[in-house]
Amino acid sequence: MPMFKRGFEFAPGYRLESFLGKGQFGQVWKSTAPGGTYQAVKFIDLAGGQWEKEYEGIQRVKRIGHPNLMPILAIWLLGNDGKALAESVEGNQAQTIQPDVTQDLIETAQIVAESQEPDWMSKHSGRLEARWMVVSMQLGGKNLLQRLAECHEQGHTGIPPKELLRLIEESARGLDYLNFSPDLNTGGGSLQHCDVKPANIVLIGGSAVVCDFGLARIMAQDQATMSSVAGTPAYLPPEAINGKTSRNSDQYSLAVTYYQLRTGKLPLTGKSTGEIIIEHLHGKLTFEDVPEAERAILRRATHFKWEERFESNSAMVEALRDTFRVPVETVLQPPPPSNQSPWKKWVGIASAVLILFLIWTLFQPSEKPVPPPPSPIPPVEVSVELLDITKWDQLLNESLGDSAASVQLFKDLLASYPEVGIPKPIDLQGHEKELQQVSWISALGAKRPNEASMLITRSLQPSLVSYELASIESILLSGYQTRFSSDSVDAIVDLSKPPTVTIFDHRPYPSALAISPDATWGASGGFDGQVQIWPTTRRESQPRIKFSIGDADVTAIIWHPTKNYLIVAGSDAIVHVVESVPDWPEGITPSIKSFPITREIVRGDFDRFGEVLLATDAEGQLLTIAWKDLESFLLSGDKPMVSPLSTPGTDVRDFRLVDSDATGSIAVSSGGAGEISYYSLSTRELIERKSVVINSPVITFDAAMLSDGICVVSGGESGQLTVKRGGSGNVAILPGHRDTVTAAAISPDGLWLASVSWDGWATVRPLFGNPSGSFFAFRPDSQDALSLVSWDPSGRLLVTGGDNGQLMLWDARHLRLLALALPQTDTPEPLPDAPSPTPSEPDLERPFNL
C-alpha cells in the first residue's frame, strides 16, 4: 500500500497523520477529520473477494449505540488509487452495497455527477472498482495489552483480578449486545466480532470498549456463512478454524483473553501457527496458572462443542466473579480434627495450666493498703442530650450553618459514642447493572429550600427506578437512634425492601432522562427510539405520552426552562422540537417538528432564561442554537442556525452553564487534552482557557459559581483530582484517590466537593479555606468500583453508585461533620482485588481508627 503514507488524503478533510499498526486485513492510521479532530481509520483490503459480507457486517455494527462497543463514525470504499469512490457512503448517507458493486457505484457516481460537478465522471474515471474499505472510529486510549505491560512493569504477573473482572465484564456486555441483540441479529442470525483479543479492547474514560469490527461476520444460527478462517490464531475457536463460526465463538476468544491478562501468558504451548491451530482443534488449552475453580470455568468457555459453553459472555464473567466470593460455609466451617497423639495433647494442657497459675500469683494484691480510686470524670452532658434523635437531627441541620459550633458538639458526642464516626448508608436496591444517571425532584411546598422528595435513576437495565425520599430519610435518621442505643458498634441501618417504584421500560435500556422545570413531568428515551412522558407526582400503569423518533437512538432530552417545549435529539443527527401540553392528556399526539444537523447531539442544556440551547455533538464540538431561531423554525419552517462555540480540535468532553451578574451565562467546558475553557454565551467568544494540570484525559469535571468566581474541579486517571478557584486562578492538586476519579460533584452551596473512584473509595472535602488539604474517605460495604456521585438540591443527602448497580444513600450533613471533625490527609490504601477467606483479615469498612 505505497499510497498510504503520512499526509495522504483519501477523502476531503481526512489526511493520514501517523501509522498505528497492521492487522490481518490491513493497516490502521491516525487521521485528521473535519473540524480539526482526530480519528482512527482502518484500511481493509477487499482483494480477497469477501468484502460484501464484510461491508454488511460493518454497516450493521455502525448502527450500534452501546457504551462498550467502539462506534463506527464513517465508511468509505476506495479505488485502486486509494481515493474515495462516490463519497456518498460516508457518515449517515452510507448504504449497503449489493454484490453488483460496479453497477451500483456507476449509478451512485452518476447521481453525484448530476448533483455536484458536471465533470465528476471524468475526474474519477478508472476508479469504479472498489479495492479498499475504510472504517473510521473514535481514537481510543491504551489497549488491554498495553495495560498488561504496565502491570508487568509494576511487578504484577497480570492485571489485578478486581480490575480485570471489571474490564472483562464491560467487554462481555458489549459482545453480548453484538451477539444477541434482536435489533442487530434479525432472522435468527448472530453478529460475531471474530477477533476478540487484548489489543482490540481499549480504555476510554477508564471503561473497556471493544473495537475493530473489521472482521465482523453475520452468522446463521447453526453455522457460519464465511468460508475462510478470519481472526488471530492464538484466540481462534475451533469452529472458526473449520469455517463454522457459532454464536458463542466470541466467548471462546474472551476466555483466552481473560487468561492471558490474568497470568501474563497464553494457554498455549505451540510456537508456530500450525502448532497453535492444532492445540485449538484438539482442545489442548492449558489454564494451569489459575486456581481450579477458575480453570473449570475457562475450560467450559473454551469447550470444543460451542453448545456446551455458557449461554452468554456475561454468564461466563459472573461465574468467574463467583470464584472470588467467599462462601459463608467456608468462614464458619469448624477447624479440621487434630492428628496429635493423646499424650502430646495432655502435655500441652498441663503446660497451659501451669503458665496461667504463675500469671495469677504474679498479679495478686500485696499487703499494702490500696489507695482509693480517683474520682470519675463527669460525663459530657451534651452527649446525653444528643441521644435523643430530635437533638441529633437538630445538630445535623445546624451543621449546615454554624459549622464551628456544630463540630465541637459533634466531637463531644464522638468521645462517648465512637460509632457515629462511621457513616452508614442505606442500600437503595432496584438496580443490578451499572448506574448511568440520577435525577432529584424537589418537593412542592417543602419546609426546607430545595428539599428533594424523589430520586429517579437509570442504569444499564430496561427499567427506570424511582425512590420516595421522605420514608427513606426517616429510616436513615431512625437508624442513628438504633445505633446510639445499641451495645454493638457494628449496628447498621438495614433496609431490605426500600420503597421503590419501577418506571416503564426501554429496550435494551434507557439512554436519556430529563425532568421538567416544574418537576411534575419526566421524559425518558431509549435505544429503541421511543420517548415516554409520565407524571412524577403520581403512579400510573402506563406512560401518559409515548411516541417514536424512528430507527434512531434517543441521545438527549432537554426541557425548555420557560416555554412549553422539549428538545429530543437522535443518533441520526435529527433534532425534534416537541410542543408540550398542560397535563398531557392520555393518548394525545404531540406536535413535533424536526430538522437535521451535521452530527448527533449527545448532551444539551438551556441557559436559565431559555434564550440559548448549548449542546455537544458526537465529535466533541460545542454548539449553540438560539431559541429565537427555533421559534422561527416552528412558525415558518426555516432551518435554525447551528453555530460552533468551541474552537476546532478542542474535543469537549462535558460542559456546565453558570450564571454571572457581570457577564451573564458562561459555558465552562472540559477538553480531552486536560484544559478548561470559558465561553460567554452573550458574545459567543472564548473568555479564557487554562490547563487543569492532569496528565491524562479529563474523565470527570464540575463547575459552580462561588462568591469569588467560578470554581472548577477535574478528575482523571491515577487518582488525579484538581480544583481551580475563580479568585486565585491557581490550580490546586487534591489528594484522596489512587485510581481513576470517575465522578466529582460540587455541593449546591458551592462549599463542598464529593468524588468517587474506580478504587471503591468516595471522599468529601471542604472547598473553603485550604481545599488542597484534608478530606474524609468512606465507602460502601462492597468492593466494586464507583462511577457516580450526586448531591440532592438541598445538600442534605448524597448518593454514590457503582458498576454492580449498587446505589447508596448517605446523610451528607453527617459526612460534612466527619470531614471537619476527623480530617484525613493520607490517601486510603487500595482495596484488595478479591476477598480473602481468612476470618482474621482487618475490617476494611472503616477508613480510619477511632
C-alpha positions in Angstrom: 0.0 0.0 0.0 2.5 2.6 -1.1 0.0 5.4 -1.4 -0.9 5.1 2.3 1.6 7.4 4.0 1.7 10.4 6.2 -0.1 13.4 4.5 -2.1 11.2 2.1 -5.7 12.5 1.8 -8.1 9.7 0.9 -11.3 11.8 1.3 -11.9 15.5 1.7 -10.8 16.6 5.2 -9.3 13.2 6.1 -5.5 13.2 6.0 -3.2 10.5 7.4 -1.1 11.6 10.3 0.7 8.6 11.8 0.8 4.8 11.4 -0.7 3.0 14.3 -0.4 -0.7 13.4 -1.0 -3.5 11.0 -3.6 -6.2 11.2 -4.5 -9.4 9.3 -6.5 -7.5 6.7 -5.0 -4.0 6.5 -3.4 -1.0 8.2 -4.6 1.3 11.0 -3.7 5.0 10.8 -4.3 8.1 12.9 -6.1 10.6 10.6 -7.3 14.2 10.8 -11.0 14.7 10.4 -13.1 17.8 9.5 -13.2 20.3 12.4 -9.6 19.6 13.4 -10.3 16.4 15.3 -8.6 13.0 15.1 -9.9 9.6 14.3 -8.6 6.1 13.9 -9.1 4.7 10.3 -8.6 1.1 9.2 -7.9 0.2 5.6 -9.3 -3.2 4.8 -8.1 -5.0 1.7 -11.0 -6.1 -0.5 -8.9 -8.0 -3.0 -9.9 -11.4 -1.5 -13.5 -11.0 -2.8 -15.2 -11.5 0.5 -15.9 -7.8 1.1 -19.7 -7.8 0.5 -20.3 -9.6 3.8 -17.5 -7.6 5.4 -19.4 -4.4 4.4 -22.8 -5.7 5.5 -21.5 -6.7 8.9 -19.8 -3.3 9.5 -22.9 -1.5 8.3 -24.9 -3.3 11.0 -22.3 -2.5 13.6 -22.4 1.1 12.6 -26.0 1.3 13.9 -24.9 0.2 17.3 -25.2 2.6 20.3 -23.6 0.7 23.2 -21.1 2.2 25.7 -18.8 -0.8 25.5 -18.6 -1.0 21.7 -16.5 1.4 19.8 -18.8 3.4 17.5 -18.1 3.4 13.7 -18.2 7.0 12.5 -17.9 6.6 8.8 -17.3 4.1 6.0 -15.8 4.6 2.6 -14.9 2.5 -0.4 -11.6 3.3 -2.1 -10.4 2.6 -5.6 -7.1 1.2 -6.7 -5.6 4.7 -6.4 -6.7 5.0 -2.8 -9.2 7.7 -3.4 -12.8 7.5 -2.2 -15.4 6.2 -4.6 -18.5 8.4 -4.7 -18.2 9.7 -1.1 -21.9 9.1 -0.6 -21.0 6.1 1.6 -19.7 8.4 4.3 -21.5 9.0 7.6 -25.2 8.8 7.8 -25.5 8.5 4.0 -23.9 5.1 4.0 -26.0 2.4 2.3 -25.4 -1.3 2.0 -23.6 -2.2 -1.2 -25.1 -5.0 -3.3 -23.0 -7.7 -4.9 -23.0 -6.0 -8.2 -20.8 -3.2 -6.8 -19.6 -1.9 -10.1 -23.1 -1.1 -11.4 -24.1 0.3 -8.0 -21.1 2.6 -7.9 -21.7 3.7 -11.5 -25.2 4.7 -10.6 -24.0 6.5 -7.5 -21.4 8.3 -9.5 -24.0 9.5 -11.9 -26.1 10.8 -9.1 -23.1 12.6 -7.6 -22.1 13.9 -11.0 -25.6 15.4 -11.6 -25.9 16.9 -8.1 -22.3 18.2 -7.6 -19.9 18.5 -10.5 -20.6 18.1 -14.3 -17.1 16.6 -14.8 -17.1 14.3 -11.8 -17.1 11.2 -14.0 -14.1 12.3 -16.0 -12.2 13.1 -12.8 -12.9 9.7 -11.3 -12.6 7.5 -14.4 -10.8 4.3 -13.7 -11.9 4.3 -10.1 -15.2 2.5 -10.3 -13.9 -0.8 -8.8 -13.6 -1.0 -5.0 -10.2 -2.2 -3.7 -10.2 -0.9 -0.1 -12.8 -0.3 2.5 -12.0 2.4 5.1 -13.7 2.3 8.6 -13.3 5.4 10.8 -13.6 5.1 14.5 -13.0 7.2 17.6 -9.4 7.4 18.6 -9.2 5.4 21.9 -6.6 5.2 24.7 -4.3 2.3 25.6 -5.5 -1.2 24.9 -5.5 -4.0 27.4 -2.3 -5.5 26.0 -0.6 -2.2 26.8 -2.3 -2.2 30.2 -0.9 -5.7 30.8 2.6 -4.4 30.0 2.2 -1.6 32.6 1.3 -4.2 35.2 4.4 -6.2 34.3 6.5 -3.1 34.9 4.9 -2.6 38.3 5.9 -6.2 39.3 2.5 -7.9 38.7 2.1 -11.1 36.9 -1.1 -9.8 35.2 -3.8 -7.2 35.6 -5.1 -7.3 39.2 -8.2 -9.5 39.3 -10.5 -6.8 40.6 -9.7 -4.5 37.8 -9.6 -7.3 35.3 -13.0 -8.7 36.2 -14.5 -5.2 35.7 -12.8 -4.8 32.3 -13.8 -8.2 31.1 -17.3 -7.7 32.4 -17.6 -4.5 30.4 -16.3 -6.2 27.3 -18.8 -9.0 27.8 -21.7 -6.6 27.9 -20.6 -5.1 24.5 -20.1 -8.5 23.0 -23.5 -9.8 24.3 -25.2 -6.8 22.7 -23.4 -7.5 19.5 -24.0 -11.3 19.6 -27.6 -11.4 20.8 -29.4 -8.1 20.4 -32.6 -8.6 18.4 -32.1 -5.2 16.9 -28.9 -6.4 15.2 -29.4 -10.1 14.8 -32.6 -10.4 12.8 -33.8 -13.6 11.2 -32.1 -15.9 13.8 -28.6 -14.6 12.9 -25.7 -13.8 15.2 -23.3 -10.9 14.6 -19.9 -12.0 15.8 -16.8 -9.9 16.3 -14.4 -12.7 15.3 -11.2 -11.1 16.5 -11.6 -10.6 20.3 -8.2 -10.2 21.9 -6.5 -7.8 24.3 -5.3 -5.4 21.5 -8.9 -4.9 20.4 -10.2 -3.8 23.8 -9.3 -0.2 24.6 -9.8 2.0 27.6 -11.9 5.1 27.1 -12.6 7.1 30.3 -11.5 4.1 32.4 -14.0 1.8 30.7 -13.3 -1.1 28.4 -14.6 -0.6 24.9 -14.4 -3.4 22.2 -13.2 -2.0 18.9 -12.0 -3.2 15.4 -15.1 -4.7 13.8 -13.1 -5.2 10.5 -13.7 -8.9 10.8 -17.4 -8.9 11.9 -19.4 -11.6 10.2 -23.1 -12.3 10.1 -23.6 -15.9 11.2 -26.5 -18.2 10.7 -27.9 -19.7 13.9 -26.2 -23.1 13.5 -23.3 -22.4 11.1 -21.3 -19.6 9.6 -21.7 -18.2 6.2 -18.0 -17.5 5.9 -15.8 -19.9 4.1 -12.3 -18.8 5.2 -10.6 -18.5 8.6 -10.6 -15.0 10.0 -9.1 -13.8 13.2 -5.9 -14.0 15.2 -4.7 -17.7 15.6 -4.0 -17.5 19.3 -7.6 -16.7 20.1 -9.4 -18.7 17.4 -12.2 -21.1 18.5 -12.0 -24.5 16.7 -15.3 -23.9 14.9 -13.9 -20.8 13.3 -10.8 -22.7 12.1 -13.3 -25.2 10.5 -15.2 -22.3 8.9 -18.4 -22.8 11.0 -18.3 -19.9 13.5 -21.1 -20.1 16.1 -23.0 -17.6 18.3 -20.6 -18.4 21.2 -17.3 -18.0 19.2 -16.5 -14.6 20.8 -16.9 -16.2 24.3 -14.1 -18.6 23.4 -11.8 -15.8 22.5 -12.8 -13.7 25.5 -11.9 -16.6 27.8 -8.4 -16.9 26.2 -8.1 -13.1 26.6 -9.0 -13.3 30.3 -6.4 -15.9 31.0 -3.7 -14.0 29.2 -4.5 -10.8 31.1 -4.7 -12.7 34.4 -1.5 -14.6 34.1 0.6 -12.8 31.5 0.7 -15.7 29.1 -1.5 -17.5 26.6 -2.9 -21.0 27.4 -0.9 -22.4 24.5 2.5 -24.1 24.2 2.8 -24.1 20.4 5.5 -21.9 18.8 4.2 -21.9 15.2 0.8 -21.0 13.8 0.3 -24.6 12.8 1.0 -25.9 16.3 -1.3 -23.3 17.8 -4.1 -24.3 15.4 -3.7 -28.0 16.3 -4.0 -27.2 20.0 -7.2 -25.4 19.4 -8.6 -28.2 17.3 -7.7 -30.9 19.8 -8.8 -28.9 22.9 -5.3 -28.7 24.3 -5.5 -25.3 26.0 -3.9 -25.3 29.5 -5.1 -23.0 32.3 -2.6 -24.3 34.9 -1.7 -20.9 36.4 -5.1 -20.1 37.9 -7.0 -21.9 40.7 -9.1 -25.0 39.8 -12.4 -23.1 40.2 -11.3 -20.6 37.5 -9.8 -23.4 35.5 -13.1 -25.2 35.3 -14.9 -22.1 34.1 -12.4 -21.4 31.4 -12.5 -25.0 30.2 -16.2 -24.7 29.8 -16.0 -21.4 28.0 -13.5 -22.9 25.6 -15.2 -26.2 25.1 -14.7 -27.8 21.7 -18.5 -28.0 21.3 -19.8 -24.5 21.3 -23.2 -25.6 22.6 -21.6 -26.6 25.9 -20.3 -23.1 26.6 -22.0 -20.5 28.7 -25.3 -19.0 27.4 -23.6 -15.6 27.2 -20.3 -13.8 27.7 -21.7 -12.1 30.8 -22.7 -15.5 32.3 -19.1 -16.6 31.9 -17.9 -13.4 33.7 -20.4 -13.9 36.5 -19.2 -17.4 37.1 -15.6 -16.1 37.3 -16.7 -13.5 39.8 -18.3 -16.2 41.9 -14.9 -17.9 42.3 -13.6 -14.8 44.2 -16.6 -14.6 46.5 -16.1 -16.4 49.9 -18.9 -18.9 50.8 -20.3 -18.4 54.2 -19.8 -22.1 54.9 -16.0 -21.6 54.3 -15.8 -18.9 57.0 -18.0 -20.8 59.5 -16.5 -24.2 58.9 -15.0 -25.8 62.1 -11.3 -26.5 62.1 -10.2 -29.9 60.9 -9.7 -32.6 63.5 -6.2 -32.7 65.0 -3.8 -35.5 64.3 -1.8 -35.1 67.5 -1.2 -38.1 69.7 -3.1 -38.1 73.1 0.0 -37.7 75.3 1.1 -34.6 73.4 -2.3 -33.1 73.9 -2.3 -33.7 77.7 1.3 -32.3 78.0 0.1 -29.1 76.2 -2.9 -28.7 78.5 -0.8 -29.2 81.6 1.7 -26.6 80.4 -1.1 -24.1 79.8 -2.5 -24.6 83.3 1.0 -24.0 84.9 1.5 -20.8 83.0 -1.9 -19.4 84.0 -1.2 -20.2 87.6 2.1 -18.3 87.6 0.5 -15.3 86.0 -2.3 -15.4 88.6 0.2 -15.4 91.5 2.2 -12.6 89.9 -0.7 -10.2 89.9 -2.1 -11.0 93.4 -2.5 -7.8 95.6 0.2 -7.1 98.2 -0.4 -6.4 101.9 0.0 -2.6 101.3 -3.2 -0.6 101.7 -4.9 0.1 98.4 -5.4 3.9 97.7 -8.9 5.0 96.9 -9.9 5.1 93.2 -9.8 8.5 91.5 -13.0 10.4 91.2 -14.8 9.5 88.0 -14.7 12.0 85.1 -18.1 13.7 84.9 -19.9 12.7 81.7 -20.3 15.2 78.8 -23.8 16.4 79.3 -24.3 17.3 75.7 -23.7 13.7 74.5 -26.5 12.5 76.9 -28.9 15.1 75.4 -27.9 14.2 71.8 -29.0 10.6 72.4 -32.4 12.0 71.6 -33.0 11.6 67.9 -34.5 15.0 67.6 -31.4 16.6 69.1 -29.3 14.6 66.7 -31.3 15.8 63.7 -31.1 19.4 65.0 -27.3 19.1 65.3 -27.1 17.8 61.7 -29.2 20.7 60.4 -27.3 23.3 62.4 -24.1 21.9 60.8 -25.2 23.4 57.5 -24.9 26.9 59.1 -22.7 27.4 62.1 -20.3 24.6 61.4 -17.7 25.5 64.1 -20.1 25.2 67.0 -21.6 22.0 65.5 -18.2 20.4 65.0 -17.4 20.9 68.7 -20.7 19.4 69.7 -20.1 16.5 67.4 -16.6 15.9 68.8 -18.1 15.7 72.3 -20.7 13.2 71.1 -17.9 11.2 69.3 -16.0 10.9 72.5 -18.8 9.0 74.1 -20.2 7.2 71.1 -17.4 6.5 68.6 -19.7 4.6 66.4 -21.0 7.9 65.0 -17.6 8.3 63.4 -18.5 5.6 60.8 -21.2 6.7 58.3 -23.7 4.0 57.5 -25.7 4.4 54.3 -29.0 2.9 53.0 -28.7 0.4 50.2 -31.3 1.6 47.6 -32.0 -1.7 45.9 -33.5 -1.9 42.5 -30.6 -1.9 40.1 -28.4 -4.8 39.1 -26.3 -3.2 36.4 -24.1 -0.1 36.1 -25.8 3.2 37.0 -25.8 6.0 34.5 -27.8 8.9 35.9 -29.7 10.1 38.9 -32.3 13.0 38.9 -33.6 14.7 42.0 -37.2 16.0 42.2 -37.7 18.9 44.6 -40.9 18.7 46.7 -43.5 21.3 46.1 -44.2 23.4 49.2 -41.2 21.8 51.1 -40.4 23.0 54.6 -36.7 23.4 53.6 -35.5 25.1 50.4 -34.9 22.7 47.5 -35.7 19.7 49.6 -35.9 16.6 47.3 -38.9 14.4 47.5 -38.0 11.8 44.9 -34.9 10.3 43.3 -35.2 8.8 39.7 -32.4 6.7 38.4 -31.4 4.9 35.2 -28.9 2.2 34.6 -27.9 -0.4 32.0 -31.2 -2.3 32.6 -34.5 -1.7 30.9 -36.4 0.0 33.8 -36.1 3.4 35.4 -36.4 3.2 39.2 -37.7 5.9 41.5 -37.4 6.2 45.3 -39.7 8.1 47.7 -37.2 10.0 49.8 -39.5 11.0 52.7 -39.8 7.5 54.0 -36.2 6.6 53.2 -34.8 9.6 55.0 -36.8 8.9 58.1 -35.4 5.3 58.2 -31.9 6.7 57.7 -32.4 9.0 60.7 -34.1 6.4 62.9 -31.1 4.1 62.2 -28.9 6.5 64.1 -31.1 6.2 67.1 -30.8 2.4 66.8 -27.0 2.7 66.8 -26.9 5.1 69.8 -29.0 2.7 71.9 -27.1 -0.4 70.7 -24.3 -2.1 72.6 -22.6 -3.0 69.3 -20.6 -0.5 67.4 -21.4 -2.5 64.3 -25.1 -1.8 64.3 -26.1 -0.7 60.9 -29.2 0.6 59.1 -30.8 -2.3 57.2 -33.4 -1.5 54.5 -34.3 -4.8 52.9 -37.2 -3.5 50.9 -36.8 0.2 50.1 -39.9 2.0 48.8 -39.1 1.8 45.1 -41.2 2.2 42.0 -40.3 0.8 38.7 -41.0 3.1 35.8 -41.7 2.0 32.2 -39.1 0.0 30.3 -36.9 0.9 27.3 -35.1 -1.8 25.4 -32.4 -2.8 25.8 -32.1 0.1 28.3 -32.9 3.9 28.6 -30.4 6.3 27.1 -31.8 9.6 28.2 -33.7 11.0 31.2 -34.9 14.6 31.9 -37.3 16.2 34.5 -39.5 19.2 33.6 -38.6 22.6 35.1 -41.6 22.4 37.5 -40.6 18.8 38.5 -44.1 17.5 37.6 -43.2 15.5 34.5 -40.5 13.2 33.5 -39.3 12.2 30.0 -37.2 9.3 29.0 -35.8 7.9 25.8 -34.1 4.7 24.8 -32.1 2.9 22.2 -35.4 1.6 20.9 -36.2 5.1 19.6 -39.1 5.5 22.0 -39.8 8.6 24.0 -42.1 8.3 27.1 -43.6 11.1 29.2 -45.1 10.5 32.6 -46.2 12.4 35.7 -43.7 12.4 38.6 -46.4 13.3 41.2 -48.4 10.1 40.9 -48.1 6.5 39.8 -49.6 5.3 36.6 -49.6 1.9 34.9 -48.7 3.4 31.5 -46.8 6.4 30.3 -49.1 9.3 29.6 -47.5 10.0 26.2 -45.4 7.7 24.0 -44.0 8.4 20.6 -41.1 7.3 18.4 -38.4 9.2 16.6 -37.9 6.3 14.2 -35.0 3.8 14.0 -32.5 6.2 15.7 -31.5 6.1 19.4 -32.6 8.9 21.7 -29.3 10.6 22.6 -30.6 13.6 24.6 -33.8 15.2 26.0 -33.8 18.8 27.1 -36.8 20.7 28.6 -37.1 24.4 27.9 -37.0 26.3 31.2 -39.8 28.7 30.5 -41.6 27.6 27.3 -43.9 24.6 26.8 -41.4 22.7 24.6 -38.8 19.9 24.9 -36.0 19.0 22.6 -35.3 15.4 21.6 -32.1 14.5 19.8 -31.5 11.3 17.9 -28.4 9.3 16.8 -29.4 10.0 13.2 -28.5 13.7 13.7 -32.1 14.8 13.6 -33.4 17.3 16.2 -37.1 17.1 17.2 -38.9 20.1 18.8 -41.9 18.7 20.8 -44.7 21.0 22.0 -45.8 20.1 25.5 -49.4 20.3 26.5 -50.7 21.2 30.0 -51.5 18.0 31.9 -50.6 15.9 28.9 -54.0 14.2 28.3 -53.6 10.5 27.8 -53.4 9.4 24.2 -52.8 12.8 22.8 -50.4 13.0 19.8 -47.9 15.8 20.5 -46.9 18.3 17.8 -43.4 17.5 16.6 -41.3 19.4 14.1 -37.8 18.1 13.1 -34.7 19.4 11.3 -31.3 17.8 10.5 -27.9 18.9 11.8 -24.4 17.8 10.8 -23.7 15.5 13.7 -25.8 14.0 16.5 -26.2 15.8 19.8 -25.1 13.8 22.8 -25.8 16.3 25.6 -27.6 19.7 25.8 -28.9 22.3 28.2 -30.6 25.7 28.0 -29.4 28.8 29.8 -31.6 29.9 32.7 -33.7 32.2 30.6 -34.1 29.7 27.8 -32.5 32.0 25.2 -29.7 29.7 24.0 -29.5 25.9 23.7 -26.0 24.7 24.3 -25.0 21.2 23.2 -22.1 18.9 22.4 -22.0 16.7 19.3 -20.6 13.3 18.8 -17.2 14.7 17.7 -16.7 16.9 20.8 -17.8 20.2 19.3 -19.6 22.7 21.5 -22.7 24.1 19.6 -25.3 26.8 20.2 -28.8 27.3 18.8 -30.7 30.5 19.6 -34.3 30.0 20.8 -35.5 32.7 18.5 -34.2 30.7 15.6 -36.1 27.7 16.9 -39.3 29.8 17.3 -38.8 31.0 13.7 -38.5 27.4 12.6 -41.7 26.4 14.3 -43.6 29.3 12.6 -42.1 29.4 9.1 -40.1 26.2 8.8 -36.8 28.0 8.3 -34.0 25.7 9.5 -32.3 27.1 12.7 -28.7 28.1 12.5 -26.4 25.8 14.4 -23.2 27.8 15.4 -20.0 26.3 16.7 -18.9 27.8 20.0 -15.7 25.8 20.8 -12.6 26.1 18.6 -11.8 23.2 16.3 -9.9 20.3 17.9 -10.9 21.2 21.5 -12.6 17.8 21.9 -15.2 18.9 24.5 -16.0 16.0 26.9 -18.6 17.8 29.1 -19.8 21.3 30.0 -21.6 23.3 32.7 -23.6 26.5 32.5 -23.0 29.0 35.3 -24.5 32.5 35.7 -22.6 35.6 36.3 -24.1 39.0 37.2 -21.3 40.8 35.3 -21.2 38.8 32.1 -24.4 36.7 32.1 -24.4 33.0 31.3 -21.0 31.4 30.9 -20.3 28.0 29.4 -17.5 26.1 31.1 -16.2 23.0 29.2 -13.6 20.4 29.8 -11.4 19.1 27.0 -9.9 15.7 26.3 -6.4 17.3 26.5 -6.8 18.4 30.1 -7.9 22.0 29.6 -10.9 24.0 30.8 -12.4 26.7 28.5 -14.8 29.5 29.4 -17.2 31.0 26.8 -19.6 33.9 27.0 -23.0 32.9 25.7 -23.9 36.6 25.1 -20.9 37.4 22.9 -20.1 33.8 21.7 -16.4 34.4 22.5 -13.7 32.5 24.4 -13.0 34.2 27.7 -10.2 32.0 29.0 -8.6 28.6 28.6 -6.4 27.0 31.3 -4.8 23.7 31.9 -6.0 21.7 34.9 -2.6 20.0 35.5 -3.9 16.5 34.7 -1.5 14.3 32.7 -4.4 12.3 31.2 -7.8 12.9 29.6 -10.3 14.6 31.9 -12.6 11.8 33.0 -15.0 14.0 35.1 -15.5 17.6 35.9 -17.9 20.0 37.6 -18.2 23.8 37.8 -20.1 26.2 40.0 -20.3 30.0 40.6 -18.9 30.9 44.0 -18.5 34.3 45.7 -15.0 34.7 44.4 -15.7 33.5 40.9 -16.1 30.2 39.0 -14.9 27.0 40.8 -13.9 24.1 38.5 -12.9 20.6 39.7 -11.4 18.0 37.3 -10.6 14.3 37.7 -8.5 11.9 35.7 -6.6 8.7 35.7 -4.2 7.6 38.6 -6.3 9.4 41.2 -5.6 12.9 39.8 -8.1 15.5 41.1 -7.7 19.3 40.9 -9.6 22.4 41.8 -9.4 25.9 40.3 -10.9 28.7 42.3 -12.0 31.8 40.5 -10.4 34.3 42.8 -6.8 33.0 42.8 -6.7 31.5 39.4 -4.3 28.8 40.7 -4.9 25.1 40.2 -4.6 23.0 43.4 -3.9 19.3 43.3 -6.2 17.3 45.7 -5.2 14.1 47.5 -7.6 11.3 48.3 -7.6 8.8 45.4 -5.2 6.3 43.9 -7.2 5.1 40.9 -9.2 6.8 38.2 -11.5 9.5 39.5 -14.8 8.6 37.8 -17.2 11.3 39.1 -17.0 14.6 41.1 -19.7 16.9 42.2 -19.8 20.3 43.9 -22.5 20.7 46.5 -25.4 23.1 45.8 -24.0 25.7 48.2 -20.6 25.5 46.5 -18.8 24.8 49.7 -18.1 21.1 49.4 -16.8 18.6 46.9 -17.6 14.9 46.7 -15.7 12.5 44.4 -15.6 8.7 43.7 -13.1 6.4 42.1 -12.6 3.0 40.5 -10.8 2.0 43.7 -14.2 1.9 45.5 -13.5 4.9 47.7 -15.5 8.1 48.0 -14.3 11.4 49.5 -16.0 14.6 50.8 -13.9 17.7 51.4 -14.5 21.4 52.1 -13.8 23.8 49.2 -13.4 26.8 51.7 -10.2 27.5 53.5 -7.4 25.3 52.1 -9.1 22.9 49.6 -5.9 21.1 48.9 -5.6 19.9 52.5 -7.9 17.4 54.3 -10.8 15.2 53.3 -12.9 12.4 54.7 -12.8 9.0 52.9 -15.6 6.5 53.1 -17.0 3.6 51.0 -19.9 1.2 50.8 -19.6 -2.4 52.1 -19.0 -3.7 48.6 -15.5 -3.5 46.9 -16.9 -2.6 43.5 -15.8 0.4 41.5 -17.8 3.6 42.0 -18.8 5.6 39.0 -21.5 8.1 40.1 -21.9 10.7 42.9 -24.6 13.3 43.3 -25.9 15.8 45.9 -29.6 16.4 46.4 -30.6 20.1 45.7 -30.6 21.0 49.4 -27.2 19.5 50.2 -28.7 17.2 52.9 -28.3 13.9 51.0 -25.6 12.3 48.8 -25.8 9.2 46.6 -23.0 7.1 45.3 -23.4 4.4 42.6 -21.3 1.6 41.2 -20.8 -0.8 38.3 -22.8 -3.5 40.0 -25.9 -1.4 40.3 -25.4 -0.7 44.0 -26.9 2.7 44.9 -26.1 4.1 48.4 -27.8 7.0 50.1 -25.7 8.9 52.6 -26.5 11.7 55.1 -24.4 14.4 53.6 -24.7 16.5 56.8 -23.0 13.7 58.7 -20.3 13.4 56.1 -19.6 17.1 56.4 -19.2 16.9 60.1 -16.9 13.9 59.8 -14.7 15.8 57.3 -14.3 18.7 59.7 -14.0 16.7 63.0 -11.9 13.8 61.7 -9.9 15.2 58.7 -7.6 12.9 56.8 -4.6 13.8 54.7 -3.3 10.3 53.7 -4.8 8.7 50.6 -6.6 5.5 51.5 -4.9 2.3 50.5 -6.4 0.5 47.5 -8.8 -2.3 48.3 -7.8 -5.9 47.8 -8.5 -7.4 44.4 -10.6 -10.2 46.0 -12.0 -11.0 49.4 -9.6 -13.1 51.5 -11.1 -16.3 53.1 -9.1 -15.6 56.2 -11.5 -14.6 59.0 -8.9 -12.5 60.8 -8.5 -10.1 57.9 -8.6 -6.4 59.1 -12.0 -4.7 58.8 -11.7 -2.5 55.8 -15.1 -1.0 56.3 -13.5 1.8 58.5 -11.2 4.2 56.6 -9.5 5.2 59.9 -9.1 4.1 63.5 -11.2 5.8 66.2 
